[in-house]
Amino acid sequence: MKKNNFITGIAIFVLFFASNAFSACDFQFNLGDDKDEIVNKIQSRPFPLEHVGLEVVPILADDICPEQKLTDVGIELKFLNDELVAISLIALNDENNHVSEKLTLMNYAKKAYGSFDTSLNPKAYTGYNIFELTNKFVIYQKDLGEDGRTNEQLYISTDHYDKKLMDFYKKIEIEQMENNNEN
């Protein structure tokens, strides 16, 4: 009888963890990886931004992690000097905010990184939540843009790479201020 209880206990344990074993998207690359290796792997090309050294590779989330069912969610891989420093998942909302209305990105964030309070009406939620993980952090953010579209995204980075990116932006802002003062 004890043997049957033990086997039943193991079966329940396995079923519990199998049903709760939802994991985040496996991007197949890591922060800090080289741009050329990633671009070759995903067969996409970077778009240089207006600042030398900063490039973004846009892809659809369904192309990288179809098992997550992130329809109408884009991924931006942000490279600073050819090094992956951040990953953003962005709801590709139309004028009616269909992606955010379906709670696609919010539900993914909750399943992959942990639940957070979105009040009784998650569709009306605005704000942000920070998930501090072992080797990285994830920020879920949702707000209403000036054009009436909902801005919703997940930002993934580490303290180290986020600092590099913020220092880069700070340098750009200082240069722009100096240029404005000269004119």
C-alpha positions as a printed NumPy array, in Angstrom:
array([[  0.   ,   0.   ,   0.   ],
       [  2.853,   2.406,   0.832],
       [  4.413,   1.696,  -2.558],
       [  1.19 ,   2.745,  -4.332],
       [  0.994,   5.96 ,  -2.268],
       [  4.618,   6.737,  -3.125],
       [  4.023,   6.208,  -6.864],
       [  0.828,   8.28 ,  -6.702],
       [  2.737,  11.029,  -4.905],
       [  5.451,  11.059,  -7.593],
       [  2.837,  11.127, -10.36 ],
       [  1.073,  14.118,  -8.768],
       [  4.411,  15.878,  -8.298],
       [  5.355,  15.337, -11.966],
       [  1.917,  16.445, -13.216],
       [  2.028,  19.559, -11.008],
       [  5.405,  20.657, -12.322],
       [  4.599,  19.701, -15.905],
       [  1.462,  21.839, -15.845],
       [  3.291,  24.748, -14.163],
       [  6.437,  24.442, -16.216],
       [  5.554,  27.259, -18.574],
       [  8.804,  28.858, -19.491],
       [  9.752,  32.065, -21.16 ],
       [ 10.612,  32.156, -24.82 ],
       [ 13.907,  30.484, -25.657],
       [ 15.408,  33.18 , -27.846],
       [ 18.284,  30.827, -28.807],
       [ 20.817,  33.526, -27.941],
       [ 21.91 ,  35.428, -24.856],
       [ 22.558,  38.981, -23.827],
       [ 26.158,  39.767, -24.709],
       [ 26.149,  37.592, -27.843],
       [ 27.658,  38.906, -31.059],
       [ 25.318,  40.594, -33.574],
       [ 26.647,  38.722, -36.623],
       [ 26.102,  35.311, -35.037],
       [ 22.509,  36.165, -34.113],
       [ 21.714,  37.774, -37.462],
       [ 22.991,  34.672, -39.272],
       [ 21.002,  32.376, -36.994],
       [ 17.678,  34.198, -37.361],
       [ 18.293,  35.273, -40.964],
       [ 17.353,  38.88 , -40.419],
       [ 19.22 ,  42.111, -40.811],
       [ 19.838,  44.997, -38.43 ],
       [ 18.55 ,  48.498, -38.94 ],
       [ 21.056,  51.142, -37.915],
       [ 19.459,  53.819, -35.801],
       [ 20.36 ,  57.466, -35.977],
       [ 23.285,  56.944, -33.606],
       [ 26.477,  55.19 , -34.673],
       [ 26.993,  52.003, -32.694],
       [ 23.33 ,  51.306, -31.918],
       [ 21.391,  48.887, -34.129],
       [ 18.07 ,  47.095, -33.816],
       [ 17.041,  43.793, -35.386],
       [ 13.236,  43.501, -35.58 ],
       [ 11.571,  40.096, -35.855],
       [  8.146,  38.657, -35.141],
       [  7.839,  36.791, -31.862],
       [  6.061,  33.899, -33.6  ],
       [  9.194,  33.388, -35.746],
       [ 11.415,  32.887, -32.68 ],
       [  9.073,  31.272, -30.173],
       [  5.883,  30.032, -31.853],
       [  5.006,  27.857, -28.851],
       [  4.266,  31.016, -26.816],
       [  1.452,  32.145, -29.161],
       [  2.644,  35.755, -29.244],
       [  0.701,  36.696, -32.364],
       [  1.128,  40.365, -33.299],
       [  4.051,  40.818, -30.923],
       [  7.359,  42.031, -32.274],
       [ 10.825,  41.523, -30.854],
       [ 13.525,  44.154, -31.039],
       [ 17.054,  42.944, -30.444],
       [ 19.14 ,  45.968, -29.426],
       [ 22.839,  45.888, -30.215],
       [ 25.382,  48.333, -28.911],
       [ 28.71 ,  48.079, -30.733],
       [ 27.678,  44.662, -32.108],
       [ 26.83 ,  43.24 , -28.667],
       [ 23.264,  42.255, -27.682],
       [ 22.393,  44.503, -24.74 ],
       [ 18.585,  44.295, -24.567],
       [ 15.563,  42.448, -25.902],
       [ 12.149,  44.084, -26.121],
       [  8.868,  42.342, -26.85 ],
       [  6.405,  44.914, -28.162],
       [  2.652,  44.653, -28.716],
       [  2.028,  45.631, -32.347],
       [ -1.197,  47.489, -31.646],
       [ -3.426,  48.973, -34.305],
       [ -5.636,  52.024, -33.739],
       [ -8.054,  49.835, -31.757],
       [ -5.297,  48.302, -29.588],
       [ -6.347,  44.763, -30.499],
       [ -3.178,  43.105, -29.194],
       [ -3.377,  44.757, -25.777],
       [ -7.134,  44.152, -25.623],
       [ -6.457,  40.408, -25.997],
       [ -3.963,  40.641, -23.072],
       [ -1.436,  38.675, -25.146],
       [  1.719,  40.277, -23.781],
       [  0.402,  40.788, -20.253],
       [ -0.625,  37.135, -19.926],
       [  2.732,  36.03 , -21.325],
       [  4.569,  38.223, -18.787],
       [  2.539,  36.772, -15.929],
       [  3.071,  33.165, -17.05 ],
       [  6.747,  33.522, -17.877],
       [  7.974,  35.827, -15.109],
       [  5.365,  35.907, -12.344],
       [  1.989,  37.358, -11.557],
       [  1.481,  40.992, -10.604],
       [ -1.51 ,  43.105,  -9.612],
       [ -3.398,  44.429, -12.613],
       [ -6.561,  45.312, -10.673],
       [ -9.976,  43.871, -11.356],
       [ -9.822,  45.015, -14.986],
       [ -6.478,  44.003, -16.55 ],
       [ -7.462,  45.604, -19.862],
       [ -7.527,  49.012, -18.161],
       [ -4.204,  48.491, -16.358],
       [ -1.472,  51.053, -16.918],
       [  1.852,  50.995, -15.155],
       [  4.87 ,  48.788, -14.94 ],
       [  6.216,  45.824, -13.036],
       [  9.837,  44.8  , -12.54 ],
       [ 10.766,  41.137, -12.313],
       [ 14.21 ,  40.684, -10.798],
       [ 15.607,  37.345, -11.858],
       [ 18.936,  35.698, -11.077],
       [ 20.97 ,  36.963, -14.022],
       [ 18.655,  39.531, -15.601],
       [ 15.659,  41.728, -15.044],
       [ 12.441,  42.086, -16.987],
       [ 10.223,  45.163, -17.017],
       [  6.613,  44.917, -18.143],
       [  5.214,  48.327, -19.07 ],
       [  1.851,  49.45 , -20.406],
       [  0.651,  53.004, -20.96 ],
       [ -1.441,  55.058, -23.333],
       [  0.471,  56.921, -26.02 ],
       [ -0.33 ,  60.399, -27.27 ],
       [ -1.841,  58.937, -30.433],
       [ -4.352,  56.859, -28.44 ],
       [ -2.491,  53.613, -29.023],
       [ -1.449,  51.517, -26.094],
       [  2.303,  51.207, -25.667],
       [  2.965,  47.796, -24.203],
       [  6.289,  46.028, -23.957],
       [  8.59 ,  43.721, -22.039],
       [ 12.174,  44.919, -21.707],
       [ 14.82 ,  42.297, -20.884],
       [ 18.395,  43.108, -19.93 ],
       [ 20.954,  42.831, -17.133],
       [ 22.302,  45.541, -14.856],
       [ 25.58 ,  45.46 , -16.775],
       [ 24.125,  45.762, -20.286],
       [ 21.379,  48.176, -19.287],
       [ 24.006,  50.469, -17.775],
       [ 25.977,  50.339, -21.035],
       [ 22.871,  51.281, -22.999],
       [ 21.875,  54.066, -20.597],
       [ 25.434,  55.468, -20.632],
       [ 25.269,  55.464, -24.444],
       [ 21.955,  57.38 , -24.433],
       [ 23.293,  59.79 , -21.807],
       [ 26.328,  60.508, -23.988],
       [ 24.057,  61.183, -26.986],
       [ 21.884,  63.567, -24.941],
       [ 24.921,  65.476, -23.705],
       [ 26.244,  65.793, -27.262],
       [ 22.85 ,  67.049, -28.468],
       [ 22.651,  69.618, -25.665],
       [ 26.156,  70.847, -26.471],
       [ 25.277,  71.109, -30.155],
       [ 22.111,  73.073, -29.331],
       [ 24.087,  75.442, -27.093],
       [ 26.592,  76.088, -29.877],
       [ 23.836,  77.063, -32.317]])
